[in-house]
Amino acid sequence: MKMKIISRAFKTVKILILGWGVVVPLSHLFPLKKNLVLFIGKNGGLFFDNVKYLYLYLHSLKQNEVDYYFFTENKSIYETLKQHNLPVILHPTVRSILALVRANIVISCDTRWIKNYRHNITSRAKRIQLWHGIPLKKIGLLKPDSAERQSRLSGRISDAIRGKHQIYDLFVSTSNYYTKNVFSKAVRSRKFLESGYPRNDIFFKNKPDELDLLEADTESIDRINDMRNHGYKAILYAPTLGDPMGNSIKAGFLNLAKISSFAQKHKLLFVFKFHPSADCCDESAHYENIIFYNSHKDIQPLLSITDVLVTDYSSVYMDYLLLDRPIVFFAYNREKHLEAQEGLIFNYESVTPGPVCISQNQLQEAIINSVILHKDDFAKQREQLKKLTFKYEDGMASERIWNFITKEFLEYLRK
């Protein structure tokens, strides 16, 4: 604990001297470019989540008066977007640093984008936070350690220097309920917009287009579609990040051979999609009825081609409510997980509209009830939670967000 405090203090001093003492003054030597908008991807600039879909929406508008780029540190993503004639900037380069310095608007969907002095370089930009999910676990200022640090003057000063719990110019929410009870308490923002998430607009299309499928695991998607066309039901298992036991397979709570046998018996296809930052199991083992969807690829095009979602505490099940399909919760590690994550925002049973299983036998029974026996005892609960969670169900989240950005932050477009 003492070493952690020393490390944090050293980092704070370093950012104070270099970030605020050097980077910020230098950045003011360059004029802002009023029409420059940067979309900064998660995990070093991966092309998925809300940033991807708002970026693609803006691209579809063909507004030549807006200078916009997807900002990435990933060379593969950079090359892919270039091949599709999408505006992209690779970081770190001279061009990317100049773009950060001159950007009028920076759009992200997580808090890690500020690392490596990007918080300081973009000190004059409007910050728009799309966020990455409707939380069940505590986030931001709702976390006990963050709240405790903010209760102390030294903690508030340290957080301000490091850019933690910064004040956003706009934070995107999905409903008045979540703005009032979660986001307004967990994050600091001048404005909250209950627009819904851009990534969920894809659910309201007849099918994803070519750009929607960029950085999706298209090989797995093609195989799933083929098997569903032959009468198979697709079961998606998508657990959250932060399992103190590793994951359900490594911890011995799911047996792949047993799952494969179960799937063959009932004409099922199991699709495993782990969190991009998770320590996944060995995916080299081959089973006829099991697919390991690339954990670093976009999950959104996958959701609409599955029949049942199995998850634990991941916000993915909130998105899945919009599809109105069965959800099964596999909470084999509940006590240890909650302890590691500092608890949940809500009582687990009150926000889980599906059977909660703690063993593989229970999980398989719940799946049989859903897809074989067609029992759906939780349809009413899903509908109630969906109405609480989403103000809109129309596939127009990106349009609402961009219209708001134009009105509030891009004065020249209103002339």
C-alpha positions as CSV (number, residue, x, y, z in Angstrom):
1,M,0.0,0.0,0.0
2,K,2.8,2.4,0.9
3,M,4.6,1.7,-2.4
4,K,1.3,2.4,-4.3
5,I,1.0,5.8,-2.5
6,I,4.7,6.7,-3.3
7,S,4.2,5.6,-7.0
8,R,1.0,7.7,-7.3
9,A,2.8,10.8,-5.7
10,F,5.8,10.4,-8.1
11,K,3.5,10.2,-11.1
12,T,1.5,13.2,-9.9
13,V,4.7,15.3,-9.6
14,K,5.9,14.2,-13.0
15,I,2.7,15.1,-14.7
16,L,2.6,18.5,-12.9
17,I,6.1,19.4,-14.1
18,L,6.1,17.9,-17.6
19,G,2.3,18.0,-18.4
20,W,1.2,21.3,-16.9
21,G,4.6,23.0,-16.8
22,V,5.8,22.1,-20.3
23,V,3.2,20.4,-22.5
24,V,0.3,22.8,-21.8
25,P,2.2,26.0,-22.4
26,L,3.7,24.6,-25.6
27,S,0.3,23.6,-26.9
28,H,-0.9,27.2,-26.7
29,L,1.5,28.1,-29.4
30,F,-0.7,26.4,-31.9
31,P,-4.1,27.8,-32.9
32,L,-7.2,25.5,-32.5
33,K,-8.7,24.2,-35.6
34,K,-12.4,24.8,-35.1
35,N,-13.6,22.0,-37.5
36,L,-11.1,19.3,-36.2
37,V,-12.7,16.4,-34.5
38,L,-10.8,13.4,-33.2
39,F,-12.3,10.0,-32.3
40,I,-10.0,8.1,-30.0
41,G,-10.5,4.4,-29.8
42,K,-10.3,2.2,-26.7
43,N,-7.2,0.1,-25.8
44,G,-4.8,2.0,-28.0
45,G,-7.3,2.8,-30.7
46,L,-9.1,-0.4,-31.5
47,F,-12.0,0.0,-33.9
48,F,-15.2,-0.9,-32.0
49,D,-17.7,0.4,-29.4
50,N,-19.5,3.7,-29.5
51,V,-16.6,5.7,-30.9
52,K,-16.5,3.5,-34.0
53,Y,-20.2,3.8,-34.8
54,L,-20.5,7.6,-34.2
55,Y,-17.4,8.0,-36.4
56,L,-19.0,5.9,-39.2
57,Y,-22.2,7.9,-38.9
58,L,-20.3,11.2,-39.3
59,H,-18.5,9.7,-42.3
60,S,-21.8,8.7,-43.9
61,L,-23.0,12.4,-43.7
62,K,-20.2,13.5,-46.1
63,Q,-19.9,16.8,-44.3
64,N,-16.8,18.2,-46.1
65,E,-16.7,21.2,-43.7
66,V,-15.8,18.8,-40.8
67,D,-12.2,17.6,-40.5
68,Y,-12.5,14.3,-38.6
69,Y,-10.2,11.4,-37.9
70,F,-10.1,8.1,-36.1
71,F,-7.0,8.3,-33.8
72,T,-5.2,5.0,-33.2
73,E,-1.9,3.6,-32.0
74,N,-2.6,0.3,-33.8
75,K,-0.9,0.0,-37.2
76,S,-3.2,-2.8,-38.4
77,I,-6.3,-0.6,-37.6
78,Y,-4.6,2.3,-39.4
79,E,-3.9,0.3,-42.5
80,T,-7.5,-1.2,-42.5
81,L,-9.2,2.2,-42.3
82,K,-6.8,3.7,-45.0
83,Q,-7.7,0.8,-47.3
84,H,-11.4,1.8,-47.0
85,N,-10.7,5.5,-47.5
86,L,-11.6,6.4,-44.0
87,P,-9.8,9.4,-42.3
88,V,-7.3,8.0,-39.8
89,I,-4.3,9.2,-37.9
90,L,-1.5,6.9,-36.5
91,H,0.0,7.9,-33.2
92,P,2.6,8.7,-32.2
93,T,3.7,10.8,-35.2
94,V,4.3,14.5,-35.7
95,R,0.9,14.6,-37.5
96,S,-0.9,12.9,-34.6
97,I,0.6,15.3,-32.0
98,L,-0.3,18.3,-34.1
99,A,-3.8,16.9,-34.4
100,L,-4.1,16.5,-30.6
101,V,-2.8,20.1,-30.0
102,R,-5.2,21.7,-32.5
103,A,-8.3,19.5,-32.0
104,N,-11.5,21.4,-31.1
105,I,-13.4,18.2,-30.1
106,V,-12.1,15.0,-28.7
107,I,-14.5,12.0,-28.5
108,S,-13.8,8.9,-26.5
109,C,-15.6,6.1,-24.8
110,D,-13.3,5.2,-21.9
111,T,-11.0,7.1,-19.5
112,R,-7.6,5.7,-20.6
113,W,-7.3,8.0,-23.6
114,I,-5.8,10.7,-21.5
115,K,-2.6,8.7,-20.8
116,N,0.8,9.8,-22.1
117,Y,0.0,13.5,-21.6
118,R,-2.9,13.5,-24.0
119,H,-5.0,15.1,-21.3
120,N,-2.5,18.0,-21.2
121,I,-2.0,18.2,-25.0
122,T,-5.8,18.5,-25.5
123,S,-6.4,20.9,-22.6
124,R,-8.3,23.4,-24.8
125,A,-10.5,20.8,-26.6
126,K,-14.1,20.0,-25.8
127,R,-14.2,16.5,-24.3
128,I,-17.1,14.3,-25.2
129,Q,-17.5,11.0,-23.4
130,L,-19.6,8.3,-25.1
131,W,-18.8,5.8,-22.4
132,H,-18.8,2.0,-23.0
133,G,-21.8,0.5,-21.3
134,I,-24.7,0.8,-18.8
135,P,-23.0,-0.2,-15.6
136,L,-23.9,-2.8,-13.0
137,K,-20.5,-2.5,-11.3
138,K,-19.5,0.7,-9.5
139,I,-17.7,3.2,-11.7
140,G,-15.9,6.5,-11.3
141,L,-16.8,8.4,-8.1
142,L,-19.1,5.6,-7.0
143,K,-16.1,3.5,-6.2
144,P,-15.1,3.7,-2.5
145,D,-11.4,4.4,-3.2
146,S,-12.3,7.2,-5.6
147,A,-14.8,8.7,-3.3
148,E,-12.4,8.5,-0.4
149,R,-9.7,10.3,-2.4
150,Q,-12.0,13.0,-3.5
151,S,-13.0,13.6,0.1
152,R,-9.5,14.8,0.8
153,L,-8.0,18.1,-0.6
154,S,-4.7,16.3,-1.4
155,G,-6.6,13.6,-3.2
156,R,-8.7,16.1,-5.3
157,I,-5.5,18.0,-6.2
158,S,-3.7,14.8,-7.2
159,D,-6.7,13.6,-9.3
160,A,-7.0,17.0,-11.0
161,I,-3.3,17.1,-12.0
162,R,-3.5,13.5,-13.4
163,G,-6.8,14.2,-15.2
164,K,-8.8,11.6,-13.2
165,H,-12.5,12.5,-12.8
166,Q,-12.1,15.3,-15.3
167,I,-15.1,17.5,-16.1
168,Y,-16.5,16.5,-19.5
169,D,-18.3,18.9,-21.8
170,L,-20.7,16.2,-22.7
171,F,-21.5,12.7,-21.3
172,V,-23.8,10.4,-23.2
173,S,-26.4,8.4,-21.2
174,T,-29.3,6.2,-22.2
175,S,-32.1,7.3,-20.0
176,N,-33.2,9.8,-17.4
177,Y,-33.1,7.0,-14.8
178,Y,-29.4,6.2,-15.4
179,T,-28.5,9.9,-15.7
180,K,-30.1,10.7,-12.3
181,N,-29.1,7.6,-10.4
182,V,-25.8,6.5,-11.8
183,F,-23.9,8.7,-14.3
184,S,-24.5,12.1,-12.6
185,K,-23.1,10.6,-9.4
186,A,-20.3,8.7,-10.9
187,V,-18.8,11.3,-13.4
188,R,-18.5,15.0,-13.7
189,S,-19.9,16.6,-16.8
190,R,-21.3,20.0,-17.8
191,K,-24.1,18.3,-19.8
192,F,-25.6,14.9,-20.0
193,L,-27.4,13.7,-23.2
194,E,-29.9,10.8,-23.0
195,S,-29.5,9.8,-26.6
196,G,-28.7,6.1,-26.4
197,Y,-25.5,4.4,-27.6
198,P,-24.3,4.7,-31.3
199,R,-23.2,1.0,-31.2
200,N,-26.8,-0.1,-30.8
201,D,-28.0,1.6,-33.9
202,I,-26.8,-1.4,-35.8
203,F,-29.6,-3.5,-34.3
204,F,-32.2,-1.4,-36.2
205,K,-30.6,-2.1,-39.6
206,N,-31.7,-4.9,-41.9
207,K,-28.2,-6.1,-41.8
208,P,-24.7,-4.6,-41.1
209,D,-23.0,-2.9,-44.0
210,E,-19.4,-3.4,-45.0
211,L,-18.1,-0.6,-42.7
212,D,-20.1,-1.9,-39.8
213,L,-18.2,-5.2,-40.2
214,L,-14.8,-3.7,-40.1
215,E,-12.8,-5.2,-37.2
216,A,-15.5,-7.7,-36.5
217,D,-14.6,-11.4,-36.6
218,T,-16.3,-12.0,-40.0
219,E,-15.0,-15.5,-40.3
220,S,-16.9,-16.5,-37.1
221,I,-19.9,-14.4,-38.1
222,D,-20.1,-16.3,-41.5
223,R,-19.9,-19.7,-39.7
224,I,-22.6,-18.7,-37.2
225,N,-24.9,-17.5,-39.9
226,D,-24.4,-20.7,-41.9
227,M,-25.1,-23.0,-38.9
228,R,-28.2,-20.9,-37.9
229,N,-29.5,-21.3,-41.5
230,H,-29.2,-25.1,-40.9
231,G,-31.3,-25.0,-37.9
232,Y,-28.8,-24.4,-35.1
233,K,-29.4,-22.1,-32.2
234,A,-26.5,-19.8,-31.3
235,I,-25.7,-19.4,-27.6
236,L,-23.3,-16.5,-26.9
237,Y,-21.2,-16.5,-23.7
238,A,-19.8,-13.1,-23.1
239,P,-18.4,-12.6,-19.5
240,T,-17.1,-9.3,-18.1
241,L,-13.5,-8.3,-17.2
242,G,-12.1,-8.6,-13.8
243,D,-12.7,-12.2,-12.8
244,P,-10.4,-12.9,-9.8
245,M,-10.5,-16.6,-10.7
246,G,-9.2,-16.0,-14.2
247,N,-12.3,-17.2,-16.2
248,S,-14.9,-19.9,-15.9
249,I,-13.0,-22.4,-18.1
250,K,-9.6,-22.0,-16.4
251,A,-11.3,-22.1,-12.9
252,G,-13.0,-25.4,-13.9
253,F,-16.6,-24.2,-13.8
254,L,-17.2,-24.8,-17.5
255,N,-16.0,-28.0,-19.2
256,L,-15.6,-27.5,-22.9
257,A,-15.9,-31.2,-23.7
258,K,-19.2,-31.4,-21.8
259,I,-20.5,-28.3,-23.5
260,S,-19.6,-29.7,-26.9
261,S,-21.5,-32.9,-26.1
262,F,-24.5,-31.0,-24.8
263,A,-24.5,-28.7,-27.9
264,Q,-24.3,-31.7,-30.3
265,K,-27.2,-33.4,-28.6
266,H,-29.5,-30.3,-28.8
267,K,-28.3,-28.8,-32.1
268,L,-26.7,-25.8,-30.5
269,L,-23.7,-23.7,-31.3
270,F,-21.7,-22.1,-28.4
271,V,-19.9,-18.8,-29.2
272,F,-17.4,-17.7,-26.6
273,K,-16.5,-14.0,-26.7
274,F,-14.2,-12.9,-23.9
275,H,-13.4,-9.3,-22.9
276,P,-10.6,-7.7,-25.0
277,S,-8.5,-7.2,-21.8
278,A,-9.2,-10.6,-20.2
279,D,-6.8,-13.4,-19.8
280,C,-8.6,-15.9,-22.1
281,C,-8.4,-19.6,-22.1
282,D,-6.5,-21.7,-24.7
283,E,-8.6,-21.4,-27.8
284,S,-6.6,-23.9,-29.8
285,A,-8.7,-26.8,-28.8
286,H,-11.2,-27.7,-31.6
287,Y,-14.8,-28.6,-30.9
288,E,-17.4,-29.0,-33.6
289,N,-20.1,-26.9,-31.8
290,I,-17.9,-24.3,-30.2
291,I,-16.6,-21.1,-31.7
292,F,-14.1,-18.7,-30.0
293,Y,-15.0,-15.2,-31.4
294,N,-11.8,-13.1,-31.5
295,S,-11.8,-11.3,-28.2
296,H,-10.2,-8.1,-29.7
297,K,-12.9,-7.8,-32.4
298,D,-16.2,-5.8,-32.4
299,I,-18.9,-7.8,-30.6
300,Q,-21.8,-5.6,-31.8
301,P,-22.5,-7.3,-35.2
302,L,-22.4,-10.7,-33.3
303,L,-25.2,-9.9,-30.8
304,S,-28.0,-9.8,-33.4
305,I,-27.2,-13.3,-34.8
306,T,-27.4,-15.1,-31.5
307,D,-30.4,-16.6,-29.8
308,V,-29.5,-16.5,-26.2
309,L,-26.9,-14.4,-24.2
310,V,-25.1,-16.0,-21.3
311,T,-23.2,-13.4,-19.2
312,D,-22.4,-12.5,-15.6
313,Y,-22.0,-8.8,-14.7
314,S,-21.1,-7.4,-18.2
315,S,-23.1,-4.4,-19.5
316,V,-23.5,-6.3,-22.8
317,Y,-26.8,-7.7,-21.4
318,M,-28.2,-4.2,-21.3
319,D,-27.6,-3.8,-25.0
320,Y,-29.1,-7.3,-25.6
321,L,-32.4,-6.0,-24.0
322,L,-33.0,-4.1,-27.2
323,L,-33.2,-7.5,-29.1
324,D,-35.7,-8.9,-26.6
325,R,-34.1,-12.4,-26.5
326,P,-33.5,-14.7,-23.5
327,I,-30.6,-13.8,-21.1
328,V,-29.0,-16.3,-18.7
329,F,-26.7,-15.2,-15.9
330,F,-23.7,-17.4,-15.0
331,A,-22.5,-16.1,-11.6
332,Y,-20.4,-18.9,-10.4
333,N,-17.9,-16.5,-8.9
334,R,-20.3,-13.9,-7.4
335,E,-18.9,-13.4,-3.9
336,K,-15.2,-13.2,-5.0
337,H,-16.0,-11.0,-8.0
338,L,-18.1,-8.5,-6.0
339,E,-15.3,-8.3,-3.4
340,A,-12.7,-7.6,-6.1
341,Q,-14.9,-5.0,-7.8
342,E,-15.9,-3.1,-4.7
343,G,-19.6,-4.2,-5.1
344,L,-22.4,-3.4,-7.4
345,I,-24.5,-0.3,-7.9
346,F,-27.8,-2.2,-7.7
347,N,-28.9,-5.4,-6.0
348,Y,-28.0,-8.2,-8.4
349,E,-31.4,-9.9,-8.4
350,S,-33.2,-6.7,-9.1
351,V,-31.5,-6.1,-12.4
352,T,-30.9,-9.5,-13.8
353,P,-34.0,-10.5,-16.0
354,G,-33.1,-14.1,-16.4
355,P,-32.2,-17.3,-14.4
356,V,-29.0,-16.9,-12.3
357,C,-26.9,-20.1,-12.4
358,I,-23.8,-21.1,-10.4
359,S,-23.0,-24.4,-12.0
360,Q,-22.7,-25.8,-15.5
361,N,-25.7,-28.2,-14.9
362,Q,-27.9,-25.2,-14.0
363,L,-26.6,-23.3,-17.0
364,Q,-27.4,-26.1,-19.4
365,E,-30.9,-26.5,-17.9
366,A,-31.6,-22.8,-18.3
367,I,-30.5,-23.0,-21.9
368,I,-32.8,-26.0,-22.6
369,N,-35.7,-24.1,-21.1
370,S,-35.0,-21.1,-23.3
371,V,-34.3,-22.6,-26.7
372,I,-35.6,-26.1,-26.6
373,L,-38.7,-25.8,-24.4
374,H,-39.3,-22.2,-25.4
375,K,-40.0,-21.1,-21.8
376,D,-39.6,-17.4,-21.3
377,D,-40.5,-16.5,-17.7
378,F,-38.5,-13.3,-17.8
379,A,-40.0,-11.5,-20.8
380,K,-41.9,-9.0,-18.6
381,Q,-38.8,-8.3,-16.5
382,R,-36.7,-7.7,-19.6
383,E,-39.3,-5.3,-20.9
384,Q,-39.5,-3.4,-17.6
385,L,-35.7,-3.1,-17.4
386,K,-35.5,-2.0,-21.0
387,K,-37.9,0.8,-20.5
388,L,-36.0,2.0,-17.4
389,T,-32.6,1.7,-19.3
390,F,-33.4,3.1,-22.7
391,K,-35.3,6.3,-23.5
392,Y,-35.2,5.5,-27.2
393,E,-35.5,2.3,-29.3
394,D,-35.1,3.6,-32.8
395,G,-31.5,3.3,-34.0
396,M,-31.0,7.1,-34.1
397,A,-28.6,7.6,-31.2
398,S,-25.7,8.7,-33.5
399,E,-28.0,11.2,-35.2
400,R,-29.0,12.7,-31.8
401,I,-25.5,12.9,-30.5
402,W,-24.1,14.5,-33.7
403,N,-26.9,17.0,-33.9
404,F,-26.2,18.0,-30.3
405,I,-22.5,18.4,-31.0
406,T,-23.2,20.5,-34.0
407,K,-25.6,22.8,-32.1
408,E,-23.4,23.2,-29.0
409,F,-19.8,22.9,-30.1
410,L,-19.5,23.6,-33.8
411,E,-20.6,27.2,-34.3
412,Y,-19.4,27.5,-37.9
413,L,-21.8,24.7,-39.0
414,R,-24.7,26.8,-37.8
415,K,-24.0,29.8,-39.9
